[in-house]
Every structure is written in C-alpha cells, then in structure tokens.
Amino acid sequence: MRVYNFAAGPSTLPIEVLEKAQAEFLDFAGTGMSVCEISHRDKAYDAVVKQAEALVRELLNVPEDYAVIFVQGGASQQFAAIPLNLMHNGKADYIVTGNFAKKAWQEGQIYGEAVKIGDSSDKTYTYIPNVDTLNYSPDADYVHITSNNTIFGTRYDKFPTCKAPLVADMSSEIFSREIDVSKFGVIYAGAQKNLAPAGVTIVIAKRELIQNPLKICPTMLKWKIQDENGSLYNTPPCFSIYMAKLVLESLKAKGGVAAINQVNEYKAKLLYDFIDNSSFYTNSVVPQFRSIMNVPFVTPNAELDAKFIAESKKAGLVSLKGHRLVGGMRASIYNAMPVEGVKALVEFMKKFEMENK
C-alpha cells in the first residue's frame, strides 16, 4: 500500500514517474537492458542526458550563456566546488540562514576569506535577514545564499541584489517556483529533495564565470570540464539523471513551474492556515519567510510530538519526524506531494488534536 511520504529527502516522487520507470526497467529504449546497465556512452543514454538538460533549460528559461550540468557528490560537495571555481580574489560573502548555509560558509573558509554578512541563528533561523541592508563586501568574488531552509522551514521572499555574482543552493525548492536565472551567477541543487533519487546534483552556471577554476581545483570539480563534456566526463549517476528526466517530463506535462507553483502555494496555505487557527499546533517561522516546501510544527510538548509521529505513521502518513536540530514534526510537501496528501495530514491533525487536548 502506498503511503503519503513527507520525508525531506530522499523524498516522494510522482507516481506516474515511478510507474514509467518500472515499465522501462528491464528494457530501456529497446536496448533489452535496464538504464542501470547500459553504457553511459551508448546513444540511448546520451539522449537521456541531452533531454534532461533541455528540460531544465526550458522549464527554468535558462539563458543560452549558462551551462547546465549534472554532477555527483550532492549539494554538500558543491560547498567546496563553489570557492574552487569562483574564489579568484580569495574572498566571498555568505548569508547564513540555517544548517546547510552554515556548512557552505564553513567550507568556504578553507579556501579563502568567507565573510558572514548575515546570520539568523540569533532566533533559531526562523527568519531571513533583510537583504537590502546587509554590508556586502565590495571585493567579494560571489555572494552565497541557501534559498530554502529544509530543516527550519524558511525561504527567501526576495533575493539579494548585489554587485558580485549571486550563488544559490536551491536543493529543496528548485522547480517549485518561478525564478529569473539571469539574476544568479550559479544555481545548484541536490536532486533528492524535489526532483529525483539521491546521487545527482544540478549546477546551472554562467559560463563566463567558470572558465578559470583555481589551480588546486580537482578535475572532477571543475564545472568547465563537466560542461565541455556534456556531464559525461566520467560515468555519471545514470539512474538518477534518468529519473530526473522523467520527473521533468511530468512537470512539463502538468503545465510547468508556474502551474506547480500555484499548487504548491495552495498546499502550503491549507497546512499553515490550519496550524495558525489551532491552539494546539505551533509553527515558529516568521510568516513572511515561511517555506512552501518544508513546514515544521510542534504540539504542546515533546511527549505528544512522539505520540503524533507514531500514530501518524500507522495512519499512512510517514517521515513526519522533525530534524534532530529542531525536534517536533516536519511536513515536506514537495512538488510530488499531492493535494490529497496534505488534506489527509490536516484531517489527521484535527483528529489528533481533538483526542489529545
């Protein structure tokens, strides 16, 4: 029996995508083999990578002068790849709005002067600093942000306007809302939250920025090399890229990013409205900065939180336990989470509240 999976990542995938992958698993594109078995140099697989790239470009309206590559190591590996490709003057600005933003900043310190120009840890990362009043370094090579905070449930309601190229980790919200790619120097996203199984990371980078990686940059982390080789410099995470292609095809068929954004806003409103009108559940994020992908909440005490998690699992609502840094519960309602899943969660929350007041 399928359950409603609210995991933050690896996360739920569209049922039609899973069914198509299942149907093609033993014989992909007439090869008589699984996509997991054919060579990445095979024409059938080369088409997968090219189609996936084309869909990324179409759905996000990526300008022609930007590279779109599929790389390994997760977004966490890109924390190092960013300074190794971009930190030519040895200095970069970071806005720290959560655990992953902090890790990116810490990694940046290994390679140069990583200046923390914004930090919301004083209020447990429940808000985003005012990007209009931050003291941007005039000689920074780039400004790094994490656009959506998976753990604490915040997102930028507006992006910084700065002289240096803006670099954004969009792992937990990519393809969930419309963005102007031309306003960014680099966008990167681990796919396992809102796009595909774990194993692949998308990097979208303005080509003029990635032509001269630092001399100490390993070949595998050089975005220029990956771009020149069409993401096939070495054996890529074949299955994850294939699944990303299927998810992007599904998204396109549903009307693209603008259409799914409307659905995402509706799902989030259902859940936040119920929490806000309840005297039992609490979400501590400043409303202006609430994520529409990750919604943390708590009951009146930790004992009830544990009971909620146990009973919701029995009701077919799984992976609702909050991150260890926050506790409580967290509902990750990514693109693939159907409206029916959020409605089922709200109905369970109503029932649990009535039984445990």
C-alpha positions in Angstrom: 0.0 0.0 0.0 1.4 3.4 -1.0 1.7 5.9 1.9 2.0 9.7 1.9 5.7 10.3 2.3 6.6 13.6 3.9 10.3 13.0 4.0 12.7 15.9 3.5 15.0 13.8 1.2 15.2 11.4 -0.3 11.6 12.3 -0.9 8.4 11.3 -2.6 8.3 11.0 -6.4 5.4 11.3 -8.8 3.5 8.0 -9.0 3.4 8.3 -12.9 7.2 8.6 -12.9 7.7 5.5 -10.8 5.3 3.6 -13.0 7.1 4.6 -16.2 10.5 3.7 -14.7 9.1 0.4 -13.6 7.7 -0.3 -17.1 11.1 0.5 -18.7 13.3 -1.1 -16.1 14.0 -4.4 -17.9 14.1 -2.9 -21.4 15.0 0.8 -21.7 14.6 2.4 -25.2 14.7 -1.0 -26.9 18.1 -1.9 -25.6 17.0 -5.1 -23.9 18.7 -3.8 -20.8 17.9 -1.6 -17.8 19.0 2.0 -17.8 21.2 1.0 -14.9 23.1 -1.5 -17.2 23.7 0.3 -20.5 26.9 2.3 -21.0 26.8 6.0 -20.4 28.5 6.3 -23.9 25.5 4.5 -25.5 23.4 6.6 -27.8 20.3 5.7 -25.9 21.8 7.1 -22.7 23.4 10.1 -24.3 19.9 11.1 -25.4 18.7 10.9 -21.7 21.3 13.5 -20.6 20.6 15.8 -23.5 16.9 15.6 -22.9 17.3 16.2 -19.2 19.4 19.3 -19.9 16.9 20.6 -22.5 14.1 20.2 -20.0 16.0 22.1 -17.3 16.6 24.9 -19.8 13.0 25.0 -20.9 11.3 24.8 -17.6 13.6 27.4 -15.9 14.1 29.5 -19.0 17.8 29.2 -18.7 19.8 31.7 -20.8 22.0 30.3 -23.6 25.2 31.6 -22.0 24.6 29.4 -18.9 26.0 25.8 -18.5 23.6 23.1 -17.2 25.5 20.1 -15.8 24.7 17.0 -13.8 27.4 16.2 -11.2 27.9 13.8 -8.3 28.6 14.3 -4.6 25.4 16.1 -3.6 25.0 19.8 -2.8 27.5 19.3 0.0 30.3 18.6 -2.4 29.4 21.9 -4.2 30.1 23.7 -1.0 33.8 23.1 -1.9 33.4 23.3 -5.7 32.0 26.9 -5.4 35.1 28.5 -4.0 37.4 26.3 -6.1 35.7 27.5 -9.2 34.9 31.1 -8.3 37.1 32.4 -5.4 39.7 34.1 -7.6 40.3 37.1 -5.2 40.1 34.9 -2.1 37.0 36.5 -0.7 33.3 35.7 -0.7 30.2 36.7 1.2 27.8 34.2 2.9 24.3 34.7 4.3 23.8 32.0 7.0 20.2 31.1 7.4 20.3 27.5 8.5 22.4 24.4 8.9 23.3 23.9 5.3 24.0 27.6 4.7 26.3 27.3 7.7 28.1 24.3 6.3 28.6 26.1 3.0 30.1 29.1 4.8 32.4 26.8 6.9 33.6 25.0 3.7 34.3 28.4 2.1 36.7 29.3 5.0 39.0 26.5 3.9 39.7 28.2 0.6 39.7 31.9 1.4 38.0 34.6 3.4 34.4 33.6 3.8 32.6 36.6 5.3 29.4 36.0 7.1 27.4 39.2 6.3 24.1 37.9 7.5 23.1 35.4 10.2 19.7 34.4 11.6 20.9 32.0 14.2 20.0 34.5 17.0 16.4 33.5 16.5 17.0 29.8 15.7 16.9 30.5 11.9 13.2 31.4 11.9 13.7 34.4 9.6 15.7 35.7 6.7 18.0 38.8 7.2 17.0 41.9 5.4 19.0 41.5 2.1 18.7 45.3 1.4 20.6 46.4 4.5 23.5 43.8 4.6 27.0 45.0 4.3 28.2 43.4 1.1 32.0 43.2 0.5 32.9 45.4 -2.5 35.7 42.9 -3.4 33.7 39.7 -2.9 34.0 37.0 -5.7 30.4 35.9 -5.0 27.6 36.1 -2.5 26.2 32.7 -1.4 22.7 32.0 -0.1 20.6 28.9 0.6 17.3 29.9 -0.9 15.1 27.5 1.1 15.9 26.1 4.5 14.9 22.5 4.6 15.4 22.0 8.3 14.0 25.2 9.8 11.4 25.9 7.2 12.2 29.3 5.8 12.8 30.7 2.3 13.8 34.0 0.8 10.8 36.1 -0.2 13.2 38.3 -2.3 16.8 37.6 -3.4 19.8 39.9 -2.8 20.7 42.5 -5.4 24.4 42.7 -5.3 27.4 43.5 -7.4 29.1 40.1 -7.0 27.6 37.1 -8.7 24.8 35.5 -6.6 25.3 31.8 -5.9 22.2 29.9 -4.6 21.7 26.5 -3.1 18.2 25.7 -4.2 18.2 22.0 -3.3 14.9 21.9 -1.5 12.9 24.2 -3.8 14.2 24.0 -7.3 11.3 23.9 -9.9 8.8 24.8 -7.2 8.5 28.5 -8.0 9.5 30.7 -10.9 12.9 32.3 -10.8 14.9 34.6 -13.1 18.0 32.6 -13.7 19.8 35.6 -15.2 19.9 37.2 -11.8 22.1 34.5 -10.5 25.7 33.6 -11.3 25.3 30.0 -10.1 22.3 27.9 -9.0 22.9 24.4 -7.7 20.6 21.7 -6.2 20.8 18.2 -4.9 18.1 16.4 -6.7 16.9 14.1 -3.9 14.5 16.6 -2.4 12.4 17.8 -5.2 13.5 16.1 -8.4 15.0 12.6 -8.3 16.6 9.9 -6.2 19.8 10.8 -4.4 23.0 10.7 -6.5 22.9 13.7 -8.8 23.2 17.5 -8.4 22.2 20.1 -11.0 24.5 23.0 -11.5 23.4 26.0 -13.6 26.3 28.4 -14.0 27.0 31.4 -16.2 29.8 30.2 -18.5 31.9 33.4 -18.3 32.3 32.7 -14.5 33.6 29.2 -14.8 36.4 29.4 -17.3 39.3 29.7 -14.9 38.9 27.5 -11.8 41.6 27.7 -9.2 44.7 25.6 -9.9 44.1 23.5 -6.9 40.6 22.6 -8.1 40.3 18.8 -8.7 39.4 18.0 -12.3 36.1 16.3 -11.2 35.0 19.6 -9.5 35.8 21.8 -12.5 32.4 22.9 -13.8 34.1 23.9 -17.1 35.3 20.4 -17.7 31.8 18.9 -16.9 30.2 21.5 -19.3 32.6 20.7 -22.1 31.9 17.0 -21.8 28.1 17.3 -21.6 28.1 15.9 -18.0 29.8 12.7 -19.3 33.4 13.3 -18.4 33.2 10.1 -16.4 30.4 7.6 -15.6 27.6 9.8 -14.2 24.9 8.8 -11.8 22.9 7.3 -14.7 19.8 6.2 -13.0 19.3 9.5 -11.0 19.7 11.6 -14.2 17.2 9.3 -16.0 14.7 9.7 -13.1 15.2 13.5 -13.2 14.4 13.5 -16.9 11.1 11.6 -16.2 10.2 14.0 -13.4 10.9 17.0 -15.6 8.8 15.5 -18.3 6.0 15.0 -15.8 6.3 18.6 -14.6 6.2 19.9 -18.2 3.0 17.9 -18.8 1.4 19.4 -15.8 2.0 23.0 -17.0 5.5 23.7 -15.9 6.9 25.6 -12.9 4.2 28.4 -12.9 1.4 25.8 -12.7 3.1 23.7 -10.0 3.8 26.9 -8.0 0.1 27.5 -7.8 -0.5 24.0 -6.5 2.4 24.4 -4.0 1.0 27.7 -2.7 -2.4 26.1 -2.2 -1.0 23.1 -0.4 1.1 25.2 1.9 -1.9 27.5 2.7 -4.0 24.5 3.7 -1.4 23.4 6.2 -0.4 26.8 7.5 -4.0 28.1 7.9 -4.8 25.0 9.9 -1.8 25.4 12.2 -2.4 29.2 12.6 -6.0 28.6 13.6 -5.1 25.9 16.1 -4.4 26.4 19.7 -2.6 23.0 19.8 0.0 23.2 17.0 2.7 25.9 16.5 4.9 27.0 13.7 7.6 29.4 14.9 8.8 30.8 11.5 8.1 34.5 10.7 5.2 34.2 8.3 6.9 36.4 5.7 9.6 33.8 5.3 7.7 30.6 5.6 8.8 27.8 3.2 6.1 26.3 1.0 8.2 23.1 0.7 9.1 22.3 4.3 6.7 23.0 7.2 7.9 22.3 10.7 5.5 22.3 13.6 5.1 21.1 17.2 2.4 20.1 19.6 2.3 21.4 23.2 5.1 19.1 24.4 7.7 16.5 23.3 5.6 13.6 24.6 2.7 14.5 22.4 5.1 15.0 19.5 6.4 11.5 19.8 2.8 10.2 20.0 1.9 12.2 16.9 4.7 10.7 14.9 3.9 7.1 16.0 0.1 7.4 15.3 0.5 9.3 12.0 2.7 6.5 10.7 0.0 4.0 11.5 -2.4 6.2 9.5 -0.1 6.0 6.4 1.5 9.5 6.9 5.2 8.7 7.2 8.5 10.5 7.7 7.0 13.4 9.7 9.6 13.4 12.4 11.4 16.8 12.6 15.1 17.2 12.1 17.1 16.5 15.3 18.2 20.1 15.5 14.6 21.2 15.7 12.5 18.3 17.0 8.8 18.1 16.7 7.4 17.4 13.2 8.2 18.5 9.7 6.0 18.0 6.6 8.0 18.3 3.4 5.3 18.9 0.7 7.4 19.0 -2.4 6.1 19.1 -6.0 5.3 15.4 -6.0 3.2 15.5 -2.8 -0.4 15.5 -4.0 -3.0 17.9 -2.6 -4.8 14.8 -1.2 -1.7 14.0 0.9 -1.8 17.4 2.6 -5.6 17.2 3.1 -5.1 13.8 4.7 -2.4 15.2 7.0 -4.7 18.1 8.1 -7.5 15.7 8.8 -5.2 13.6 10.9 -4.0 16.7 12.8 -7.6 17.7 13.5 -8.4 14.2 14.9 -5.2 14.1 16.9 -5.9 17.5 18.4 -9.4 16.5 19.5 -8.2 13.3 21.1 -5.2 14.9 23.0 -6.3 18.3 24.2 
